[in-house]
């Protein structure tokens, strides 16, 4: 599912116009990005936890040439799914 499909389903479920749901999605994503950028974790009860983590500088290899290169340190995000999300995904 891409953002447009998500927006359409959300608009249908909430009986709102798509431009409103698009603004809601954009605002949510912006808040999440700002919180992670500030180093804060985001917990959505039952869904999961987004946690920023600092990757260290490390040695990598170019898969095409086999040449070694340095991968610069950066901030990445880990996601740990919540209990209810896992239950929903694994119910048979």
C-alpha positions as CSV (number, residue, x, y, z in Angstrom):
1,X,0.0,0.0,0.0
2,X,1.3,3.4,-0.9
3,X,0.4,6.8,0.6
4,X,-2.3,7.5,-2.0
5,X,-4.0,4.2,-1.3
6,X,-3.7,4.8,2.5
7,X,-5.2,8.3,2.1
8,X,-8.1,6.9,0.1
9,X,-8.9,4.2,2.7
10,X,-8.6,6.6,5.5
11,X,-10.9,9.1,3.8
12,X,-13.5,6.4,3.2
13,X,-13.4,5.0,6.7
14,X,-13.7,8.5,8.3
15,X,-16.1,9.9,5.7
16,X,-13.8,12.8,5.1
17,X,-12.5,14.4,1.8
18,X,-9.2,13.1,0.6
19,X,-7.5,16.5,0.9
20,X,-8.3,16.5,4.7
21,X,-7.0,13.1,5.2
22,X,-3.9,14.0,3.3
23,X,-3.3,16.9,5.6
24,X,-3.8,14.6,8.6
25,X,-1.3,12.0,7.3
26,X,1.3,14.7,6.5
27,X,0.9,16.3,10.0
28,X,1.3,12.9,11.7
29,X,4.4,12.0,9.7
30,X,5.9,15.4,10.4
31,X,5.3,15.1,14.2
32,X,6.8,11.6,14.1
33,X,9.9,12.8,12.1
34,X,10.4,15.8,14.5
35,X,10.2,13.6,17.6
36,X,12.7,11.1,16.2
37,X,15.0,13.9,15.1
38,X,14.9,15.2,18.7
39,X,16.0,11.7,19.9
40,X,12.6,10.8,21.4
41,X,10.9,7.4,21.0
42,X,7.4,7.2,19.9
43,X,5.1,4.6,21.5
44,X,1.7,3.9,19.8
45,X,0.1,1.6,22.4
46,X,-0.7,-1.8,20.8
47,X,0.9,-0.9,17.5
48,X,4.6,-0.5,18.3
49,X,7.5,1.7,19.3
50,X,9.7,3.7,16.9
51,X,13.2,4.4,18.4
52,X,16.0,6.4,16.9
53,X,19.5,4.9,17.1
54,X,22.9,6.1,16.1
55,X,24.7,3.9,13.7
56,X,28.5,4.0,14.0
57,X,31.0,4.5,11.3
58,X,31.9,1.1,9.8
59,X,33.7,-0.5,6.9
60,X,31.5,-1.6,4.0
61,X,32.1,-3.0,0.5
62,X,30.7,-1.9,-2.8
63,X,28.8,-4.9,-4.1
64,X,29.6,-4.1,-7.8
65,X,33.3,-3.6,-7.5
66,X,34.2,-5.3,-4.3
67,X,36.0,-2.1,-3.2
68,X,36.0,-1.3,0.5
69,X,34.5,2.0,1.6
70,X,33.7,3.7,4.8
71,X,30.0,4.1,5.7
72,X,29.5,7.3,7.5
73,X,27.7,7.4,10.9
74,X,24.0,8.2,10.8
75,X,20.8,8.1,12.7
76,X,18.4,5.3,11.8
77,X,15.1,4.1,13.2
78,X,14.2,0.8,14.8
79,X,10.6,-0.4,15.0
80,X,9.4,-2.9,17.6
81,X,5.8,-4.1,16.9
82,X,3.3,-4.1,19.8
83,X,1.5,-7.1,21.2
84,X,-1.9,-6.3,19.5
85,X,-0.3,-5.8,16.1
86,X,1.6,-9.1,16.4
87,X,-1.6,-10.8,17.5
88,X,-3.6,-9.4,14.6
89,X,-0.9,-10.5,12.1
90,X,-0.6,-14.0,13.5
91,X,-4.2,-14.9,14.2
92,X,-5.3,-17.8,12.0
